């Protein structure tokens, strides 16, 4: 099996995700982004990101 490298870049000024949960899937990784809640006073992006990895598809836990 050949390894592939996928690059993903995100800057909060491109898409701020205030009041919006965004989840995308890249290979065996799910990436979630949320910029905050405007009802709680959030008015600009805080660049929040969460990554989930499917260990069954990679065979072991990843090292970050």
ChimeraX attribute file (.defattr): number of C-alpha atoms within 10 A of each C-alpha:
attribute: neighborCount
match mode: 1-to-1
recipient: residues
	/A:1	3
	/A:2	3
	/A:3	5
	/A:4	7
	/A:5	5
	/A:6	7
	/A:7	6
	/A:8	6
	/A:9	4
	/A:10	11
	/A:11	9
	/A:12	16
	/A:13	11
	/A:14	8
	/A:15	12
	/A:16	20
	/A:17	20
	/A:18	19
	/A:19	15
	/A:20	13
	/A:21	11
	/A:22	12
	/A:23	14
	/A:24	11
	/A:25	12
	/A:26	12
	/A:27	11
	/A:28	13
	/A:29	15
	/A:30	14
	/A:31	15
	/A:32	15
	/A:33	22
	/A:34	20
	/A:35	22
	/A:36	21
	/A:37	15
	/A:38	12
	/A:39	8
	/A:40	7
	/A:41	8
	/A:42	13
	/A:43	14
	/A:44	15
	/A:45	19
	/A:46	16
	/A:47	17
	/A:48	13
	/A:49	13
	/A:50	10
	/A:51	12
	/A:52	11
	/A:53	16
	/A:54	14
	/A:55	12
	/A:56	9
	/A:57	10
	/A:58	11
	/A:59	8
	/A:60	9
	/A:61	10
	/A:62	9
	/A:63	4
	/A:64	3
